[in-house]
């Protein structure tokens, strides 16, 4: 499909994703809207050199925002929750 850095757009660091990282070794990314689970798994394994057990994806609907009198919309986006093998870590998420 696309290059690896285009599939994984950015990591999502929230309270919930930090708790998931500590309790069940899961990390969360914003991914390309048309990327599938196999592409996401391959991109994470190649970019971060870790073993992925499973990938769960969620299609997030963009929020409605108001600008003056008119209503606008944020774009729709996709979130991926990646479960890593026990003992594997991604250095980017350490210390958060």
MMTF fields as JSON, N, C-alpha, C and O atoms, coordinates in Angstrom:
{
  "mmtfVersion": "1.0.0",
  "mmtfProducer": "UNKNOWN",
  "numBonds": 383,
  "numAtoms": 384,
  "numGroups": 96,
  "numChains": 1,
  "numModels": 1,
  "chainsPerModel": [1],
  "groupsPerChain": [96],
  "chainIdList": ["A"],
  "bondAtomList": [4, 2, 8, 6, 12, 10, 16, 14, 20, 18, 24, 22, 28, 26, 32, 30, 36, 34, 40, 38, 44, 42, 48, 46, 52, 50, 56, 54, 60, 58, 64, 62, 68, 66, 72, 70, 76, 74, 80, 78, 84, 82, 88, 86, 92, 90, 96, 94, 100, 98, 104, 102, 108, 106, 112, 110, 116, 114, 120, 118, 124, 122, 128, 126, 132, 130, 136, 134, 140, 138, 144, 142, 148, 146, 152, 150, 156, 154, 160, 158, 164, 162, 168, 166, 172, 170, 176, 174, 180, 178, 184, 182, 188, 186, 192, 190, 196, 194, 200, 198, 204, 202, 208, 206, 212, 210, 216, 214, 220, 218, 224, 222, 228, 226, 232, 230, 236, 234, 240, 238, 244, 242, 248, 246, 252, 250, 256, 254, 260, 258, 264, 262, 268, 266, 272, 270, 276, 274, 280, 278, 284, 282, 288, 286, 292, 290, 296, 294, 300, 298, 304, 302, 308, 306, 312, 310, 316, 314, 320, 318, 324, 322, 328, 326, 332, 330, 336, 334, 340, 338, 344, 342, 348, 346, 352, 350, 356, 354, 360, 358, 364, 362, 368, 366, 372, 370, 376, 374, 380, 378],
  "bondOrderList": [1, 1, 1, 1, 1, 1, 1, 1, 1, 1, 1, 1, 1, 1, 1, 1, 1, 1, 1, 1, 1, 1, 1, 1, 1, 1, 1, 1, 1, 1, 1, 1, 1, 1, 1, 1, 1, 1, 1, 1, 1, 1, 1, 1, 1, 1, 1, 1, 1, 1, 1, 1, 1, 1, 1, 1, 1, 1, 1, 1, 1, 1, 1, 1, 1, 1, 1, 1, 1, 1, 1, 1, 1, 1, 1, 1, 1, 1, 1, 1, 1, 1, 1, 1, 1, 1, 1, 1, 1, 1, 1, 1, 1, 1, 1],
  "groupList": [{"groupName": "UNK", "atomNameList": ["N", "CA", "C", "O"], "elementList": ["N", "C", "C", "O"], "formalChargeList": [0, 0, 0, 0], "bondAtomList": [1, 0, 2, 1, 3, 2], "bondOrderList": [1, 1, 2], "singleLetterCode": "X", "chemCompType": "L-PEPTIDE LINKING"}],
  "groupTypeList": [0, 0, 0, 0, 0, 0, 0, 0, 0, 0, 0, 0, 0, 0, 0, 0, 0, 0, 0, 0, 0, 0, 0, 0, 0, 0, 0, 0, 0, 0, 0, 0, 0, 0, 0, 0, 0, 0, 0, 0, 0, 0, 0, 0, 0, 0, 0, 0, 0, 0, 0, 0, 0, 0, 0, 0, 0, 0, 0, 0, 0, 0, 0, 0, 0, 0, 0, 0, 0, 0, 0, 0, 0, 0, 0, 0, 0, 0, 0, 0, 0, 0, 0, 0, 0, 0, 0, 0, 0, 0, 0, 0, 0, 0, 0, 0],
  "groupIdList": [1, 2, 3, 4, 5, 6, 7, 8, 9, 10, 11, 12, 13, 14, 15, 16, 17, 18, 19, 20, 21, 22, 23, 24, 25, 26, 27, 28, 29, 30, 31, 32, 33, 34, 35, 36, 37, 38, 39, 40, 41, 42, 43, 44, 45, 46, 47, 48, 49, 50, 51, 52, 53, 54, 55, 56, 57, 58, 59, 60, 61, 62, 63, 64, 65, 66, 67, 68, 69, 70, 71, 72, 73, 74, 75, 76, 77, 78, 79, 80, 81, 82, 83, 84, 85, 86, 87, 88, 89, 90, 91, 92, 93, 94, 95, 96],
  "secStructList": [7, 7, 7, 2, 2, 2, 2, 3, 3, 3, 3, 7, 7, 7, 2, 2, 2, 2, 2, 2, 2, 2, 2, 2, 7, 3, 3, 3, 3, 3, 3, 7, 6, 6, 7, 7, 2, 2, 2, 2, 2, 2, 2, 2, 2, 2, 2, 2, 7, 7, 7, 3, 3, 3, 3, 3, 3, 3, 3, 3, 7, 7, 7, 3, 3, 3, 3, 6, 6, 3, 3, 3, 3, 7, 7, 7, 3, 3, 3, 3, 3, 3, 3, 3, 7, 6, 6, 7, 7, 7, 4, 4, 4, 6, 6, 7],
  "xCoordList": [0.824, 0.0, 0.87, 1.164, 1.282, 2.067, 3.36, 3.582, 4.196, 5.431, 5.086, 4.012, 6.003, 5.752, 5.421, 4.53, 6.144, 5.902, 4.597, 4.13, 3.993, 2.688, 1.553, 0.463, 1.797, 0.773, 0.597, -0.527, 1.699, 1.64, 1.889, 3.0, 0.855, 0.969, 1.627, 2.558, 1.139, 1.718, 1.259, 0.216, 2.011, 1.557, 0.533, 0.601, -0.401, -1.38, -1.007, -1.007, -0.691, -0.318, -1.402, -1.437, -2.286, -3.362, -3.307, -2.493, -4.165, -4.212, -4.585, -3.993, -5.566, -6.027, -4.95, -4.722, -4.285, -3.26, -2.049, -1.41, -1.724, -0.624, -0.966, -0.111, -2.21, -2.641, -2.63, -2.258, -3.035, -3.013, -1.588, -1.329, -0.669, 0.732, 1.284, 1.997, 0.951, 1.482, 0.81, 1.475, -0.5, -1.215, -1.168, -0.948, -1.371, -1.493, -0.534, -0.737, 0.506, 1.549, 0.963, 1.328, 0.044, -0.566, -0.148, -0.068, 0.121, 0.445, -0.567, -1.126, -0.801, -1.85, -1.244, -0.398, -1.691, -1.216, -2.398, -3.454, -2.209, -3.11, -2.528, -1.338, -3.367, -2.891, -3.656, -4.669, -3.151, -3.809, -5.206, -5.399, -6.176, -7.57, -7.859, -8.788, -7.092, -7.344, -6.372, -6.361, -5.565, -4.627, -5.382, -6.28, -5.009, -5.649, -4.737, -3.621, -5.229, -4.504, -3.174, -2.201, -3.117, -1.873, -0.807, 0.352, -1.193, -0.244, 0.24, 1.419, -0.659, -0.281, 0.683, 1.679, 0.399, 1.28, 2.68, 3.673, 2.763, 4.065, 4.816, 6.031, 4.107, 4.755, 5.333, 6.459, 4.577, 5.063, 6.258, 7.244, 6.184, 7.288, 8.562, 9.653, 8.444, 9.637, 10.187, 11.403, 9.316, 9.788, 10.401, 11.432, 9.776, 10.204, 10.919, 11.388, 11.005, 11.712, 11.19, 11.956, 9.868, 9.205, 8.307, 8.035, 7.845, 6.93, 5.513, 5.258, 4.589, 3.205, 2.34, 2.391, 1.541, 0.616, -0.717, -1.233, -1.285, -2.568, -2.704, -2.01, -3.629, -3.922, -5.433, -6.159, -5.908, -7.326, -7.433, -6.664, -8.387, -8.55, -9.922, -10.893, -9.979, -11.213, -11.303, -10.381, -12.415, -12.655, -13.312, -14.435, -12.609, -13.09, -13.75, -13.203, -14.925, -15.636, -15.126, -14.929, -14.911, -14.433, -15.465, -16.668, -14.986, -15.89, -16.393, -15.744, -17.552, -18.085, -17.536, -17.557, -17.049, -16.487, -17.191, -17.604, -17.312, -17.984, -16.95, -16.063, -17.077, -16.208, -17.126, -17.675, -17.284, -18.224, -19.648, -20.096, -20.364, -21.741, -21.825, -22.843, -20.781, -20.851, -20.263, -19.377, -20.778, -20.297, -19.312, -19.529, -18.25, -17.27, -17.08, -17.693, -16.237, -15.97, -14.483, -13.78, -14.019, -12.672, -12.737, -13.795, -11.659, -11.714, -11.822, -11.393, -12.407, -12.447, -11.033, -10.198, -10.758, -9.426, -9.522, -10.587, -8.412, -8.395, -7.351, -6.243, -7.737, -6.858, -6.552, -7.437, -5.309, -4.912, -4.323, -3.437, -4.833, -4.295, -3.514, -4.088, -2.199, -1.294, -0.835, -0.295, -1.053, -0.598, 0.757, 0.91, 1.75, 3.106, 3.339, 2.661, 4.308, 4.689, 5.232, 5.835, 5.017, 5.472, 6.986, 7.748, 7.407, 8.824, 9.27, 10.336, 8.485, 8.828, 8.353, 7.287, 9.142, 8.751, 9.165, 10.053, 8.507, 8.887, 9.47, 8.807, 10.695, 11.411, 10.69, 10.807, 9.943, 9.249, 8.267, 8.087, 7.626, 6.601, 7.163, 6.417, 8.443, 9.035, 9.196, 9.545, 8.944, 9.114, 7.942, 8.033, 6.836, 5.661, 4.762, 3.708],
  "yCoordList": [-1.188, 0.0, 1.255, 1.793, 1.726, 2.944, 2.646, 1.532, 3.651, 3.504, 3.345, 3.749, 2.757, 2.458, 3.704, 3.681, 4.8, 6.021, 6.698, 7.589, 6.295, 6.84, 6.024, 6.553, 4.747, 3.914, 4.336, 4.548, 4.457, 4.884, 6.384, 6.842, 7.142, 8.594, 9.159, 9.959, 8.74, 9.255, 8.383, 7.736, 8.354, 7.63, 8.466, 9.695, 7.804, 8.492, 8.251, 7.114, 9.323, 9.224, 9.931, 11.159, 9.131, 9.636, 8.885, 7.978, 9.262, 8.546, 7.085, 6.187, 6.858, 5.492, 4.66, 3.509, 5.232, 4.463, 4.189, 3.145, 5.108, 4.879, 3.755, 2.931, 3.721, 2.645, 1.299, 0.287, 1.278, 0.036, -0.448, -1.651, 0.48, 0.107, -0.579, -1.577, -0.042, -0.595, -1.907, -2.812, -2.025, -3.212, -4.378, -5.515, -4.123, -5.237, -5.143, -5.824, -4.316, -4.206, -3.851, -4.447, -2.864, -2.395, -0.954, -0.158, -0.62, 0.749, 1.2, 0.38, 2.511, 3.056, 4.024, 4.849, 3.912, 4.768, 5.325, 4.697, 6.522, 6.988, 6.469, 6.64, 5.831, 5.202, 5.752, 6.435, 5.439, 5.837, 5.239, 4.093, 5.998, 5.586, 4.323, 3.584, 4.062, 2.895, 1.75, 0.77, 1.854, 0.777, -0.363, -0.13, -1.601, -2.744, -3.285, -2.802, -4.301, -4.807, -5.442, -5.325, -6.109, -6.76, -5.712, -5.873, -4.641, -3.569, -2.88, -2.545, -2.67, -2.031, -2.925, -2.441, -4.23, -5.181, -5.161, -5.074, -5.242, -5.248, -3.94, -3.951, -2.812, -1.516, -1.39, -0.92, -1.803, -1.706, -2.627, -2.232, -3.857, -4.804, -4.321, -4.505, -3.705, -3.256, -1.944, -1.786, -1.005, 0.29, 0.199, 0.817, -0.565, -0.588, -1.872, -1.993, -2.84, -4.11, -4.811, -5.159, -5.011, -5.725, -6.799, -6.786, -7.726, -8.786, -8.392, -8.121, -8.361, -7.964, -9.21, -10.108, -9.261, -10.377, -10.132, -11.025, -8.924, -8.637, -7.148, -6.322, -6.824, -5.434, -5.253, -5.997, -4.276, -3.903, -2.502, -1.617, -2.291, -0.983, -0.416, -1.15, 0.915, 1.631, 2.804, 3.616, 2.898, 4.042, 5.136, 4.976, 6.238, 7.333, 8.39, 8.782, 8.841, 9.865, 11.235, 11.49, 12.119, 13.459, 14.273, 14.143, 15.108, 15.905, 17.118, 17.599, 17.594, 18.826, 19.998, 19.986, 20.998, 22.178, 23.411, 23.456, 24.39, 25.613, 26.711, 26.913, 27.417, 28.549, 29.738, 29.886, 30.579, 31.689, 31.167, 30.433, 31.543, 31.077, 29.753, 29.065, 29.393, 28.193, 26.981, 27.105, 25.817, 24.555, 23.926, 23.942, 23.383, 22.671, 21.275, 20.917, 20.49, 19.126, 18.842, 19.259, 18.132, 17.571, 16.32, 15.697, 15.938, 14.743, 13.46, 13.404, 12.427, 11.105, 10.545, 10.91, 9.653, 9.079, 7.674, 7.246, 6.962, 5.574, 5.396, 5.927, 4.626, 4.356, 2.866, 2.046, 2.512, 1.111, 0.867, 1.593, -0.173, -0.603, -1.879, -2.898, -1.821, -2.916, -3.601, -2.954, -4.914, -5.699, -6.298, -7.008, -6.004, -6.49, -7.778, -8.055, -8.551, -9.779, -9.423, -8.364, -10.313, -10.076, -9.839, -10.628, -8.759, -8.42, -7.43, -6.83, -7.243, -6.291, -4.897, -4.749, -3.883, -2.501, -1.64, -2.001, -0.496, 0.51, 1.672, 2.216, 2.055, 3.062, 4.4, 5.148, 4.708, 5.992, 6.153, 7.261, 5.057, 5.122, 4.995, 5.156, 4.714, 4.56, 5.924, 6.9, 5.989, 7.225, 8.175, 9.312, 7.735, 8.598, 8.384, 9.013],
  "zCoordList": [0.0, 0.0, 0.0, -1.068, 1.154, 1.278, 2.023, 2.496, 2.114, 2.879, 4.363, 4.808, 5.109, 6.523, 7.333, 8.182, 7.068, 7.839, 7.438, 8.148, 6.312, 5.944, 6.562, 6.781, 6.844, 7.48, 8.934, 9.388, 9.663, 11.067, 11.099, 10.833, 11.423, 11.383, 12.632, 12.54, 13.816, 15.061, 16.215, 16.122, 17.285, 18.477, 19.241, 19.241, 19.881, 20.72, 22.176, 22.649, 22.874, 24.285, 25.089, 25.168, 25.685, 26.531, 27.86, 28.032, 28.79, 30.071, 29.855, 30.454, 28.998, 28.754, 28.06, 28.434, 27.051, 26.336, 27.225, 27.088, 28.131, 29.062, 30.039, 30.363, 30.504, 31.398, 30.68, 31.273, 29.405, 28.625, 28.411, 28.421, 28.218, 28.014, 29.255, 29.158, 30.416, 31.66, 32.053, 32.558, 31.829, 32.304, 31.322, 31.737, 30.027, 29.079, 27.898, 26.893, 27.993, 26.962, 25.596, 24.582, 25.577, 24.337, 24.094, 25.029, 22.828, 22.442, 21.397, 20.668, 21.329, 20.476, 19.47, 19.815, 18.213, 17.132, 16.352, 16.273, 15.771, 14.725, 13.419, 13.155, 12.6, 11.372, 10.173, 10.323, 8.975, 7.735, 7.704, 8.111, 7.229, 7.298, 6.481, 6.811, 5.433, 4.586, 4.857, 4.113, 5.897, 6.231, 6.907, 7.715, 6.57, 7.221, 8.322, 8.51, 9.051, 10.216, 9.838, 10.584, 8.7, 8.273, 7.959, 8.34, 7.269, 6.957, 8.231, 8.346, 9.181, 10.443, 11.212, 11.748, 11.272, 11.961, 11.346, 12.068, 10.014, 9.341, 9.562, 9.76, 9.53, 9.722, 11.128, 11.291, 12.147, 13.533, 13.732, 14.354, 13.21, 13.387, 12.702, 13.24, 11.521, 10.802, 11.354, 11.461, 11.705, 12.199, 13.593, 13.856, 14.485, 15.879, 16.281, 17.413, 15.352, 15.591, 16.846, 17.744, 16.889, 17.976, 17.38, 16.179, 18.21, 17.782, 18.194, 19.367, 17.225, 17.464, 17.609, 16.768, 18.683, 18.874, 18.175, 17.503, 18.327, 17.69, 17.425, 18.019, 16.506, 16.16, 16.182, 15.521, 16.935, 16.938, 16.355, 16.727, 15.436, 14.813, 15.135, 15.318, 15.2, 15.493, 14.529, 14.449, 13.791, 12.905, 13.737, 14.214, 13.903, 14.743, 13.861, 12.83, 14.277, 13.523, 13.948, 15.136, 12.971, 13.262, 14.028, 13.801, 14.931, 15.759, 14.987, 14.058, 15.39, 14.815, 15.615, 16.846, 14.913, 15.563, 15.019, 13.86, 15.869, 15.483, 15.274, 16.104, 14.152, 13.852, 13.594, 12.502, 14.605, 14.478, 14.396, 15.278, 13.336, 13.168, 12.428, 12.501, 11.727, 10.886, 11.606, 12.451, 11.25, 11.807, 10.826, 9.615, 11.354, 10.543, 11.106, 12.112, 10.463, 10.925, 10.882, 9.962, 11.885, 11.846, 10.976, 10.893, 10.334, 9.481, 10.303, 11.456, 9.679, 10.297, 10.334, 9.507, 11.295, 11.411, 11.977, 12.421, 11.959, 12.405, 13.493, 13.414, 14.523, 15.654, 15.678, 15.434, 15.972, 16.079, 17.463, 17.913, 18.132, 19.422, 19.156, 18.772, 19.363, 19.017, 20.298, 21.195, 20.382, 21.526, 21.199, 20.205, 22.05, 21.838, 22.622, 23.612, 22.158, 22.852, 24.234, 24.415, 25.213, 26.583, 26.596, 26.038, 27.23, 27.305, 26.241, 26.377, 25.185, 24.122, 24.528, 25.125, 24.202, 24.46, 23.279, 22.507, 23.152, 22.166, 22.953, 23.836, 22.646, 23.43, 23.459, 24.43, 22.401, 22.337, 23.491, 23.996, 23.916, 24.949, 26.357, 27.323, 26.503, 27.834, 28.488, 27.824, 29.784, 30.531, 30.431, 30.892, 29.836, 29.705, 30.889, 30.986]
}
